[in-house]
Amino acid sequence: NLDKAKYDANPLEDGSLAKYDVLAFDISEKTIEAVKPFGLGNKDALRSKNMWTLGLALWMFDRDRAPLQEWLRQKFKAKPDIADANIAALDAGHAYGETAELSGPLKQVHVDPVPSEPGLYRTVTGAEAVSLGLVAGAQLAELPMFFGGYPITPASAILHHLARLKEFGVTTFQAEDEIAAVCAAIGASWAGQLGVTSSSGPGIALKTEAIGLGIMTELPLVIVNSQRGGPSTGLPTKTEQSDLYQAVYGRNGDAPMPVIAARSPSDAFEVAIEACRIAVEYMTPVMLLTDGYIANAAEPWKVPDPAAFEPFPAQFLDQPNDGESFLPYKRDAKGARPWVKPGTPGLMHRIGGIEKHELTGNIDYSPDNHQRMTDLRKQKVENITVPDQDIAAGKGSGRLAVVGWGSTYGPIYQAVNRSIAKGLDVSHIHVRHIWPMPKNLGELLRGFDKVLVPEMNTGQFKTVLRDQFLIDAEPLTKTSGQPFQIAELEAAIAKYFDGVDGNEGGQVPANDQQLPSTEV
């Protein structure tokens, strides 16, 4: 075990813990003793070690055991003896702290619960939140939802969650491959449902041509990309943000597509609804970016009031839209073409991947038409209504802005607030709408002397910001397969205020808690 923990020597014996108050006791022995009445063998008994330790931790911080006891009863209600054994271990650990057996330096510390707004809460993972948000989005659009997927880590959980929601008008389809999955979703949108698909980077690469078909046919489609370490097979179980270029630019031809990113598991619910809204209102595919960290992480989520969300019911054309004629590519004020269900009397038309006439939808190879259609598709995406960018922490202008997107929100927010508490002039800006970006973002960034962009890739969002706003953004990159640590970001922020020229930005070095290991 010491080797697995990367210890060269036993820290209890080499003096490395001398500066700490160390309390040594045999948790395994005490756990076995606590669950002895239940007749468990040593192997099964030792599975309750974590509960014994948790019981001691609850005593240390003066927390109530009752919620955990009830959770264990519910978790193992089919095996009440296992539930009772775990509760006994939990209580024994707590009792060990209560009794005189723990004397000396260890004192009980009361920690108040984190303040929270009143309401109904549940624990939710990012994959669950995305699934619930997609279903809610389909309900707000008054559409049945079709999900075409193919198993891939870490996106498979979305397929698994949606398969349990059939009563909400959800059809799930596990296809033979990634291409079939996205094409089935496009077919469902053509038929009048909300087509959805999901994958991770390698699968998104396979779906690319079909995503271009969705852009050319101008049908609503939501694509969820749960990013992982790459390229190729890469690191299936590790997290990364390295598919941003793929999301914004990764298709043949000029194929613009909205891209939005969730910042946390609970945020993924609202972001999924937003993706559905944009897809339906603007008749376009939309890519929703999460990553392995968000998909697998869990956090408390205040269940929202459904009435708080504004419906965006899909509008299907059921009669000619140009006098007595039907023009399938005649656009509304938002630039969206009409959505027509197949079989609607008098509205027969064709779609496909070959360029269409700007009004009739007939195949048209003429240079002027292709120029106009390219411009129209581009303008439609550029004109999508995106909320103005806000400030997550700090002031609206100053010395340094730390700009993030996606799952870097948590560590950036904490690092910036800790730096502000030290008196540093730093702010946090977190971008949800990756493409198109908020109209005020460029002006906001120009209000800061320096812009630092931490991201789990080699600087992709930094490059997009430079391209769009001519901002001299500095990268802070990390591609170790692990999320940023708060301390790493605090150190990077501090460099901007240490008075040393040229000591800004750079690559976060790998360490033994990250991948790759610094050991050869």
C-alpha positions in Angstrom: 0.0 0.0 0.0 2.9 2.4 0.7 4.2 1.7 -2.8 0.8 2.5 -4.3 0.7 5.7 -2.3 4.2 6.5 -3.7 5.9 6.6 -0.3 9.5 5.5 -0.3 9.3 4.9 3.5 6.7 4.6 6.2 5.8 8.2 7.2 4.9 6.9 10.7 8.5 5.9 11.1 10.7 8.3 9.2 9.9 11.5 11.1 8.2 13.2 8.2 5.0 13.7 10.2 6.9 15.2 13.2 5.3 18.6 12.7 1.8 17.1 13.1 -0.1 15.7 16.0 -0.5 12.1 15.0 -3.1 9.8 16.5 -2.5 6.1 15.6 -5.2 3.5 15.9 -6.1 0.3 14.0 -9.3 1.2 12.1 -9.6 -2.3 10.6 -9.5 -3.9 14.0 -12.1 -1.5 15.4 -14.4 -2.0 12.4 -14.3 -5.8 12.7 -15.2 -5.4 16.4 -18.0 -3.1 15.7 -19.7 -5.4 13.1 -19.0 -8.7 14.9 -22.7 -9.1 16.1 -23.7 -9.4 12.4 -21.7 -12.5 11.7 -19.7 -11.0 8.8 -16.4 -12.5 7.7 -13.3 -10.3 8.0 -13.4 -9.4 4.2 -17.0 -8.3 4.3 -16.6 -6.6 7.7 -13.7 -4.5 6.4 -15.9 -3.0 3.7 -17.4 -0.9 6.5 -14.1 0.7 7.3 -15.1 3.9 5.4 -18.2 4.2 7.5 -16.3 3.8 10.8 -13.9 6.6 9.6 -16.8 8.7 8.5 -18.4 8.3 11.9 -15.2 9.7 13.5 -15.1 12.6 11.1 -18.7 13.4 11.9 -17.8 13.6 15.6 -14.8 15.7 14.9 -16.9 18.3 13.1 -20.1 17.9 15.3 -22.3 16.8 12.4 -25.6 14.8 12.7 -25.5 11.1 11.9 -29.2 10.7 11.3 -29.3 11.7 7.6 -26.5 9.1 6.8 -28.2 6.4 8.8 -31.4 7.0 6.9 -29.5 7.0 3.6 -27.8 3.7 4.4 -31.2 2.2 5.2 -32.6 3.3 1.8 -29.4 2.3 0.0 -29.4 -1.3 1.4 -33.1 -1.7 2.0 -33.0 -5.0 0.1 -30.2 -6.1 2.4 -31.1 -4.8 5.9 -28.2 -6.8 7.5 -25.7 -4.9 5.4 -27.4 -1.6 6.3 -27.3 -2.4 10.0 -23.6 -3.4 9.8 -22.7 -0.1 8.1 -24.8 1.9 10.6 -23.1 0.1 13.5 -19.6 0.9 12.0 -20.7 4.6 11.6 -21.9 4.7 15.2 -18.8 3.0 16.5 -16.5 5.6 14.8 -18.6 8.4 16.3 -18.6 6.8 19.7 -14.8 6.4 19.6 -14.5 10.2 19.2 -17.0 10.8 22.0 -15.4 8.6 24.6 -12.2 9.2 26.6 -10.3 6.9 24.2 -9.3 10.0 22.2 -7.4 12.3 24.4 -4.8 14.9 23.8 -4.7 17.2 20.7 -7.8 16.1 18.9 -10.7 18.4 19.8 -14.2 18.5 18.5 -14.8 21.5 16.2 -18.3 22.7 15.4 -18.8 23.5 11.7 -22.1 25.1 10.7 -23.8 23.8 7.5 -23.2 25.8 4.4 -26.1 28.3 4.1 -28.5 27.5 1.3 -31.7 28.8 -0.1 -34.9 27.1 1.1 -36.2 24.6 -1.4 -36.1 21.0 -2.6 -32.6 19.7 -3.1 -31.2 16.5 -4.6 -27.8 15.3 -5.6 -27.2 15.3 -9.3 -24.3 14.3 -11.6 -23.5 16.2 -14.7 -24.8 13.4 -16.9 -28.1 13.3 -14.9 -28.5 17.1 -15.1 -27.9 17.1 -18.9 -30.4 14.3 -19.3 -33.0 16.1 -17.2 -32.3 19.4 -19.0 -32.8 17.8 -22.4 -36.1 16.3 -21.4 -37.2 19.7 -19.9 -36.1 21.5 -23.1 -38.2 19.1 -25.2 -41.2 19.7 -22.9 -40.7 23.4 -23.2 -40.6 23.1 -27.0 -43.7 20.9 -26.8 -41.9 18.2 -28.7 -41.2 14.5 -28.3 -37.5 13.8 -28.0 -35.5 11.2 -29.9 -32.0 10.4 -28.6 -29.7 8.5 -30.9 -26.5 7.3 -29.1 -23.6 4.9 -29.1 -21.7 3.9 -26.0 -18.5 5.8 -25.3 -16.8 7.0 -22.1 -17.8 9.3 -20.4 -21.0 10.1 -22.4 -22.7 6.7 -22.0 -24.4 7.7 -18.8 -26.6 10.2 -20.7 -28.0 7.3 -22.8 -28.6 5.3 -19.6 -30.4 8.1 -17.8 -32.6 9.0 -20.8 -33.6 5.3 -21.3 -35.5 5.5 -17.9 -37.5 8.6 -19.0 -39.8 7.1 -21.6 -42.9 8.4 -19.8 -41.8 11.9 -20.7 -42.0 11.3 -24.5 -38.3 10.2 -24.8 -37.3 7.6 -27.4 -33.8 6.2 -26.9 -32.0 4.4 -29.7 -28.6 2.7 -29.3 -27.3 2.6 -32.9 -24.7 0.3 -34.4 -22.2 3.1 -34.6 -21.7 6.9 -34.0 -22.7 7.8 -37.6 -25.9 5.9 -37.5 -26.8 7.5 -34.1 -26.5 11.1 -35.3 -28.1 10.4 -38.7 -31.1 8.8 -36.9 -31.3 11.9 -34.7 -31.4 14.1 -37.8 -34.1 11.9 -39.3 -36.1 12.3 -36.1 -35.8 16.1 -36.4 -36.9 15.9 -40.1 -40.0 14.0 -38.9 -40.9 16.6 -36.3 -39.2 15.5 -33.1 -36.3 17.1 -31.2 -33.3 15.1 -32.3 -30.5 14.7 -29.8 -27.2 12.8 -29.9 -24.2 12.6 -27.6 -20.6 11.3 -27.6 -17.0 12.2 -26.7 -14.3 13.6 -28.9 -13.5 10.5 -31.0 -17.3 9.9 -31.6 -17.8 13.5 -32.4 -15.1 13.2 -35.1 -17.1 10.3 -36.6 -20.3 12.4 -36.5 -18.7 15.4 -38.2 -20.0 14.8 -41.7 -23.6 14.2 -40.5 -23.4 17.4 -38.3 -22.6 19.2 -41.5 -25.7 17.7 -43.0 -27.7 19.0 -40.1 -26.3 22.5 -40.7 -27.0 22.3 -44.5 -30.5 21.0 -44.0 -31.1 23.5 -41.2 -32.8 21.2 -38.8 -32.8 21.4 -35.0 -30.3 19.0 -33.4 -28.6 19.0 -30.0 -25.1 17.4 -29.8 -23.7 16.8 -26.4 -19.9 16.4 -26.3 -18.6 15.0 -22.9 -14.9 15.8 -23.5 -12.1 13.5 -22.5 -8.3 13.4 -22.9 -7.2 13.1 -26.5 -6.3 12.8 -29.3 -7.4 9.5 -30.8 -8.5 7.1 -28.0 -6.4 9.2 -25.6 -7.5 9.1 -21.9 -11.1 7.8 -21.9 -11.4 8.2 -18.1 -9.6 11.5 -17.7 -10.9 15.0 -18.3 -9.9 17.7 -20.8 -11.3 20.7 -22.6 -9.5 20.0 -25.9 -12.5 19.7 -28.2 -13.2 23.5 -28.4 -11.7 23.9 -31.8 -13.5 20.8 -33.0 -16.8 22.3 -31.7 -16.4 25.7 -33.2 -14.5 25.0 -36.4 -14.4 21.2 -36.9 -16.4 20.6 -40.1 -15.7 20.8 -43.8 -16.7 24.0 -45.6 -18.1 27.0 -43.8 -20.4 25.3 -41.4 -21.3 27.6 -38.5 -22.9 26.1 -35.4 -23.7 27.5 -31.9 -21.6 26.2 -29.1 -22.4 26.5 -25.4 -20.6 25.0 -22.3 -21.8 23.9 -18.9 -19.6 25.0 -15.9 -20.8 22.5 -13.3 -23.1 19.5 -12.9 -26.1 21.5 -11.8 -25.4 24.2 -14.4 -25.7 21.5 -17.1 -29.5 21.4 -16.6 -30.1 25.0 -17.6 -27.4 24.8 -20.4 -29.2 21.8 -21.9 -32.5 23.7 -21.9 -30.7 26.7 -23.6 -29.3 24.3 -26.3 -32.8 23.0 -27.0 -34.1 26.6 -27.2 -31.5 27.7 -29.7 -31.9 24.6 -31.8 -35.6 25.0 -32.1 -35.9 28.7 -32.5 -33.1 29.0 -35.0 -33.4 25.7 -36.8 -29.8 24.7 -36.3 -27.6 22.0 -34.7 -26.2 23.1 -31.4 -23.2 21.6 -29.6 -23.3 21.4 -25.8 -19.8 21.0 -24.2 -19.3 19.2 -20.9 -16.4 17.0 -19.9 -15.5 13.9 -17.9 -15.2 16.0 -14.7 -18.7 17.5 -15.0 -20.3 14.3 -16.2 -19.1 12.2 -13.3 -19.0 14.8 -10.5 -22.0 15.3 -8.2 -23.3 18.3 -6.2 -26.4 19.4 -4.4 -28.9 20.9 -6.9 -31.9 23.0 -6.0 -34.7 21.5 -8.1 -36.1 24.5 -10.0 -39.7 25.5 -10.4 -40.9 24.4 -13.8 -43.0 27.5 -14.1 -39.9 29.6 -14.0 -38.8 28.5 -17.5 -40.4 30.3 -20.4 -41.8 27.9 -23.0 -40.5 28.1 -26.6 -43.1 25.9 -28.5 -41.9 24.7 -31.9 -43.8 26.3 -34.8 -44.6 23.9 -37.7 -45.7 25.3 -41.0 -48.9 23.7 -42.2 -49.9 26.0 -45.1 -48.1 27.8 -48.0 -45.9 30.7 -46.9 -45.7 32.7 -50.2 -49.2 33.2 -51.5 -50.3 29.9 -52.9 -46.7 28.7 -53.1 -44.4 27.0 -50.6 -40.9 28.2 -50.2 -39.0 25.8 -47.8 -36.1 28.2 -47.4 -38.0 31.4 -47.0 -36.6 32.7 -43.7 -38.3 34.5 -40.7 -36.9 37.5 -38.9 -34.3 35.3 -37.0 -33.1 33.8 -40.3 -34.6 30.4 -39.6 -36.3 28.5 -42.4 -39.8 26.9 -41.7 -40.1 23.5 -40.1 -42.5 21.2 -42.0 -43.5 17.7 -40.9 -43.3 15.2 -43.8 -46.7 14.4 -45.3 -48.1 17.9 -44.6 -50.6 18.4 -47.6 -49.2 20.7 -50.3 -45.8 21.2 -48.6 -43.8 18.5 -50.2 -40.1 19.5 -50.5 -36.6 18.0 -50.6 -33.7 18.4 -48.2 -30.2 17.0 -48.4 -26.5 17.8 -48.3 -26.2 19.4 -51.8 -26.5 23.2 -51.9 -30.1 24.4 -52.2 -31.7 27.4 -53.8 -32.1 30.2 -51.2 -35.9 30.0 -51.5 -37.2 27.0 -53.4 -34.9 24.4 -51.9 -34.1 23.0 -55.4 -30.5 21.9 -56.1 -28.6 25.0 -57.2 -24.9 25.1 -58.1 -24.8 28.7 -59.2 -22.0 30.8 -57.7 -24.2 33.7 -56.6 -26.6 31.3 -54.8 -23.9 29.5 -52.9 -22.4 32.8 -51.8 -25.8 34.0 -50.5 -26.6 30.7 -48.8 -23.2 30.6 -47.1 -23.7 34.2 -45.9 -27.3 33.4 -44.7 -26.2 30.4 -42.7 -23.4 32.4 -41.1 -25.6 35.4 -40.3 -28.2 33.2 -38.7 -25.7 31.9 -36.2 -24.1 35.3 -35.6 -27.5 36.9 -34.9 -28.5 34.3 -32.2 -29.6 36.2 -29.1 -27.0 35.7 -26.4 -27.2 37.3 -23.0 -24.5 40.0 -22.2 -21.5 38.6 -20.4 -21.5 39.2 -16.6 -18.7 39.2 -14.0 -18.6 36.1 -11.8 -16.3 37.7 -9.2 -14.6 41.1 -8.8 -15.0 44.4 -10.6 -15.9 45.1 -14.2 -12.5 46.5 -15.0 -9.0 46.5 -13.4 -5.6 44.9 -13.5 -6.3 41.3 -14.3 -9.3 39.3 -15.6 -9.2 35.5 -15.3 -11.4 34.2 -18.1 -12.6 30.7 -18.1 -15.2 28.4 -19.7 -16.7 25.0 -18.8 -15.6 23.1 -15.7 -12.8 25.4 -14.7 -15.4 27.6 -13.1 -15.0 26.2 -9.5 -11.3 26.5 -9.1 -11.1 29.9 -10.9 -13.9 31.3 -8.8 -12.3 30.2 -5.5 -8.8 31.3 -6.5 -10.0 34.7 -7.6 -12.0 35.3 -4.4 -9.1 34.3 -2.3 -6.8 36.6 -4.2 -9.4 39.5 -3.8 -9.3 38.8 -0.1 -5.5 39.4 -0.2 -6.1 42.7 -1.8 -5.3 41.8 -5.4 -7.1 43.6 -8.2 -8.4 40.6 -10.1 -11.8 39.6 -11.5 -13.4 36.4 -12.8 -15.3 36.2 -16.1 -16.8 32.8 -17.1 -18.2 32.4 -20.6 -21.1 30.1 -21.3 -21.8 31.0 -24.9 -18.7 30.0 -26.8 -20.1 30.6 -30.2 -21.4 33.1 -30.9 -19.9 35.0 -28.0 -21.7 37.7 -26.0 -21.7 41.0 -27.9 -20.2 42.9 -24.9 -17.4 40.5 -24.2 -14.7 42.3 -26.2 -15.4 45.6 -24.6 -15.4 44.0 -21.1 -12.0 42.3 -21.7 -10.5 45.6 -22.9 -11.3 47.1 -19.5 -8.5 45.0 -17.9 -4.7 45.4 -18.2 -4.1 41.7 -18.5 -6.3 38.7 -19.5 -5.4 35.2 -18.2 -7.2 32.2 -19.7 -6.8 28.9 -17.8 -8.1 25.9 -19.7 -7.4 22.2 -19.9 -6.0 22.2 -23.4 -3.1 24.0 -25.1 -4.8 27.3 -25.3 -7.8 27.0 -27.6 -10.2 29.5 -26.1 -7.3 31.9 -25.7 -6.8 31.7 -29.5 -10.5 32.2 -30.2 -10.6 35.3 -27.9 -7.5 36.7 -29.7 -9.1 36.0 -33.1 -12.5 37.6 -32.3 -11.4 40.6 -30.2 -7.7 41.2 -30.8 -7.2 40.8 -27.1 -3.7 39.9 -25.9 -4.9 37.0 -23.8 -2.3 34.9 -21.9 -2.8 31.2 -21.7 -2.5 29.0 -18.6 -2.7 25.5 -19.8 -3.0 22.1 -18.3 -3.3 18.8 -20.1 -2.5 16.3 -17.4 -6.0 14.7 -17.4 -6.8 16.3 -14.1 -8.8 19.4 -13.2 -7.0 22.6 -12.1 -6.2 22.9 -8.4 -7.1 26.1 -6.6 -3.6 26.6 -5.4 -2.3 26.4 -9.0 -4.5 29.2 -10.1 -3.8 31.3 -7.0 -0.1 31.0 -7.8 -0.6 32.0 -11.4 -2.7 35.1 -10.3 0.0 36.1 -7.8 2.6 36.2 -10.6 0.9 39.2 -12.1 1.4 41.1 -9.0 4.9 40.1 -7.9 6.7 42.9 -9.9 8.8 40.5 -12.0 8.6 41.3 -15.7 7.8 38.4 -18.0 6.6 36.2 -15.1 3.1 35.7 -16.4 1.1 32.8 -17.7 2.7 29.6 -18.8 2.2 25.9 -18.5 1.1 24.3 -15.2 3.8 21.7 -14.4 2.7 18.1 -13.8 3.1 16.7 -10.4 2.7 13.3 -8.8 -1.0 13.9 -8.2 -1.6 14.4 -11.9 -1.0 12.7 -15.2 1.6 12.2 -16.5 3.7 11.5 -13.5 7.0 13.4 -13.1 8.7 10.2 -12.4 10.4 8.6 -15.3 
